[in-house]
Amino acid sequence: MLEFAATVFVTFLVIIDPVGTLPLFVALTYREPKEQRRLTAIRSIVVAAVTLAVFAVAGQLLLRVLGITLPAFRIAGGILLLLLSIDMVFARKSGIRWTTAAETEEAEESIDVAVFPLAIPLIAGPGALTSVILLMGRAHGDLMLQAIVIGLMLLILGLCLLAFLFAVPLMDRLGVTGINVVDRVFGVVLAALAVQNVLDGAIEVLAGLPARGSG
């Protein structure tokens, strides 16, 4: 259970990445007064938490409705997370984790940026949504393990909220270089987790194949 909890914690930490999300949060809210920025931070975290919780609860059902097996989703999700990890290691802002240039321009003109692009896709993006479904699948219906997934997800979101609330002093202290260093370290860890997901999915697929006759 402790090993599972550690995996869940590290996965959400590197995917949601409270430190790495700071630059976009500051860029989108720099015109807002301090109190409004605080409300934007809280709303974005609440929306992200609700979105991730819905996928945590209904993700398995959605896969069954679509006829997608968990091993297949684990392989596809692992590949997606691997692409994300590569972007993190090379400090590239791809559409997997960040908004596109057109989306960012639209968001800058928006009155409320809490839902888009902060909550989705900055916090509850494809990587986070994929991860929560994969982790709930690894719980195999065990209520205690599922509670660990939800609880640690909320913990990391809480850390993300703290980062947003103290975004300006943190940015001043870390700088762009410091944030990129953290992202690169997280990217390496995420790459290992992604490859493990692909391997686990492949093993499950191979184990489910009918055994060949000897002759």
C-alpha positions as CSV (number, residue, x, y, z in Angstrom):
1,M,0.0,0.0,0.0
2,L,2.8,2.4,0.8
3,E,4.5,1.6,-2.5
4,F,1.2,2.3,-4.3
5,A,0.7,5.6,-2.4
6,A,4.3,6.7,-3.2
7,T,3.6,6.0,-6.9
8,V,0.3,7.9,-6.8
9,F,1.9,10.9,-5.1
10,V,4.9,11.1,-7.5
11,T,2.7,10.7,-10.5
12,F,0.3,13.5,-9.6
13,L,3.2,15.7,-8.4
14,V,5.1,15.5,-11.8
15,I,1.9,15.6,-13.9
16,I,0.1,18.5,-12.2
17,D,3.5,20.1,-11.4
18,P,2.6,23.0,-9.1
19,V,5.9,24.8,-9.8
20,G,5.8,24.4,-13.5
21,T,2.3,25.9,-13.8
22,L,3.4,29.2,-12.2
23,P,4.6,31.1,-15.3
24,L,1.3,30.7,-17.2
25,F,-0.7,31.5,-14.0
26,V,1.3,34.7,-13.5
27,A,1.0,35.7,-17.2
28,L,-2.7,35.3,-17.2
29,T,-3.5,37.0,-14.0
30,Y,-0.9,39.8,-13.8
31,R,-3.6,42.4,-14.6
32,E,-5.8,41.3,-11.7
33,P,-5.7,42.8,-8.3
34,K,-4.4,40.6,-5.5
35,E,-7.9,39.6,-4.2
36,Q,-9.1,38.8,-7.6
37,R,-6.0,36.7,-8.3
38,R,-6.6,34.8,-5.1
39,L,-10.2,34.0,-6.2
40,T,-9.1,33.0,-9.6
41,A,-6.6,30.6,-8.1
42,I,-9.2,29.0,-5.8
43,R,-11.8,28.7,-8.6
44,S,-9.3,27.1,-11.0
45,I,-8.3,24.5,-8.4
46,V,-11.9,23.7,-7.5
47,V,-12.9,23.2,-11.2
48,A,-9.8,21.0,-11.8
49,A,-10.6,19.0,-8.7
50,V,-14.2,18.3,-9.8
51,T,-13.1,17.4,-13.3
52,L,-10.4,15.0,-12.1
53,A,-12.8,13.5,-9.6
54,V,-15.4,12.9,-12.3
55,F,-12.9,11.1,-14.4
56,A,-11.6,9.1,-11.4
57,V,-15.2,7.8,-10.7
58,A,-16.5,7.5,-14.2
59,G,-13.3,6.8,-16.2
60,Q,-13.5,3.0,-16.0
61,L,-17.2,3.1,-17.0
62,L,-16.3,5.4,-20.0
63,L,-13.7,2.9,-21.2
64,R,-16.2,0.0,-21.0
65,V,-18.8,2.0,-22.9
66,L,-16.2,2.7,-25.6
67,G,-15.1,-0.9,-25.7
68,I,-11.5,0.1,-24.6
69,T,-9.7,-2.4,-22.4
70,L,-7.6,-1.1,-19.5
71,P,-4.4,-2.6,-20.9
72,A,-4.9,-0.8,-24.2
73,F,-5.6,2.4,-22.4
74,R,-2.5,1.9,-20.2
75,I,-0.3,1.5,-23.3
76,A,-1.9,4.6,-25.0
77,G,-1.7,6.6,-21.8
78,G,1.9,5.6,-21.3
79,I,2.8,6.8,-24.7
80,L,1.0,10.1,-24.1
81,L,2.8,10.6,-20.8
82,L,6.1,9.7,-22.5
83,L,5.5,12.5,-25.1
84,L,4.7,14.9,-22.2
85,S,7.8,13.9,-20.3
86,I,10.0,14.6,-23.4
87,D,8.5,18.1,-23.6
88,M,9.2,18.7,-20.0
89,V,12.9,17.5,-20.3
90,F,13.5,19.8,-23.2
91,A,11.4,22.6,-21.7
92,R,9.1,22.7,-24.7
93,K,5.5,24.1,-24.4
94,S,3.5,21.6,-26.3
95,G,-0.3,21.4,-26.8
96,I,-0.3,18.3,-24.5
97,R,0.2,20.3,-21.4
98,W,0.1,24.0,-22.4
99,T,-2.4,26.0,-24.4
100,T,-1.6,26.8,-28.0
101,A,-0.7,30.3,-29.1
102,A,-4.3,30.9,-30.3
103,E,-5.8,29.6,-27.1
104,T,-3.4,31.7,-25.0
105,E,-4.4,34.8,-27.0
106,E,-8.1,34.0,-26.5
107,A,-7.6,33.5,-22.8
108,E,-5.8,36.8,-22.4
109,E,-8.8,38.5,-23.8
110,S,-11.2,36.6,-21.6
111,I,-12.6,38.1,-18.4
112,D,-12.4,34.9,-16.4
113,V,-9.4,32.6,-17.0
114,A,-10.1,30.3,-14.0
115,V,-11.8,27.6,-16.0
116,F,-10.0,28.0,-19.3
117,P,-7.1,27.7,-19.5
118,L,-6.1,27.4,-15.9
119,A,-8.3,24.6,-14.7
120,I,-8.4,22.9,-18.1
121,P,-5.9,22.2,-19.6
122,L,-3.2,23.6,-17.4
123,I,-4.1,21.6,-14.3
124,A,-6.6,19.0,-15.4
125,G,-5.0,18.4,-18.8
126,P,-4.8,15.2,-20.9
127,G,-1.9,14.0,-18.8
128,A,-3.7,14.4,-15.4
129,L,-6.9,12.9,-16.8
130,T,-5.1,9.9,-18.2
131,S,-3.1,9.4,-15.0
132,V,-6.2,9.5,-12.7
133,I,-7.9,6.8,-14.8
134,L,-4.8,4.6,-14.9
135,L,-4.3,4.9,-11.2
136,M,-7.9,4.1,-10.4
137,G,-7.5,1.1,-12.7
138,R,-4.5,-0.1,-10.7
139,A,-6.6,0.1,-7.6
140,H,-8.7,-2.9,-9.0
141,G,-11.8,-1.8,-7.2
142,D,-10.1,-1.7,-3.7
143,L,-11.9,1.2,-1.9
144,M,-8.9,1.9,0.3
145,L,-6.6,2.2,-2.7
146,Q,-9.1,4.3,-4.6
147,A,-9.4,6.6,-1.5
148,I,-5.6,7.0,-1.6
149,V,-5.7,8.1,-5.2
150,I,-8.4,10.7,-4.6
151,G,-6.8,11.9,-1.3
152,L,-3.3,12.3,-2.8
153,M,-4.8,14.0,-5.9
154,L,-6.5,16.5,-3.6
155,L,-3.2,17.0,-1.7
156,I,-1.3,17.8,-4.8
157,L,-4.0,20.2,-5.9
158,G,-3.7,21.8,-2.5
159,L,0.0,22.3,-3.1
160,C,-0.9,23.8,-6.5
161,L,-3.2,26.2,-4.8
162,L,-0.5,27.3,-2.4
163,A,1.8,27.8,-5.3
164,F,-0.8,30.0,-7.1
165,L,-1.4,32.0,-3.9
166,F,2.3,32.8,-3.6
167,A,3.0,32.8,-7.3
168,V,4.7,36.2,-7.6
169,P,7.3,35.7,-4.7
170,L,7.9,32.1,-5.9
171,M,8.5,33.3,-9.5
172,D,10.9,36.0,-8.2
173,R,12.8,33.4,-6.1
174,L,13.0,30.6,-8.6
175,G,13.1,32.4,-11.9
176,V,12.5,30.8,-15.3
177,T,15.8,28.8,-15.0
178,G,14.8,27.3,-11.7
179,I,11.4,26.3,-12.9
180,N,12.9,24.7,-16.0
181,V,15.3,22.7,-13.8
182,V,12.4,21.4,-11.7
183,D,10.5,20.6,-14.9
184,R,13.4,18.6,-16.3
185,V,13.8,16.5,-13.2
186,F,10.1,15.8,-13.1
187,G,10.2,15.0,-16.8
188,V,12.8,12.2,-16.3
189,V,10.7,10.7,-13.5
190,L,7.6,10.9,-15.6
191,A,9.4,9.2,-18.5
192,A,10.1,6.2,-16.2
193,L,6.5,6.1,-15.0
194,A,5.3,6.3,-18.6
195,V,7.5,3.5,-19.8
196,Q,6.4,1.4,-16.9
197,N,2.7,1.9,-17.9
198,V,3.5,0.8,-21.4
199,L,5.3,-2.3,-20.2
200,D,2.5,-3.2,-17.7
201,G,-0.1,-2.8,-20.4
202,A,1.9,-4.9,-22.9
203,I,2.4,-7.7,-20.3
204,E,-1.4,-7.7,-19.6
205,V,-2.1,-7.9,-23.3
206,L,0.3,-10.8,-23.8
207,A,-0.9,-12.6,-20.7
208,G,-4.5,-12.5,-22.1
209,L,-3.5,-14.0,-25.5
210,P,-4.5,-17.7,-25.9
211,A,-1.6,-20.0,-25.6
212,R,-0.4,-21.6,-28.9
213,G,-0.5,-25.3,-29.3
214,S,2.8,-27.1,-29.5
215,G,2.1,-28.6,-32.8
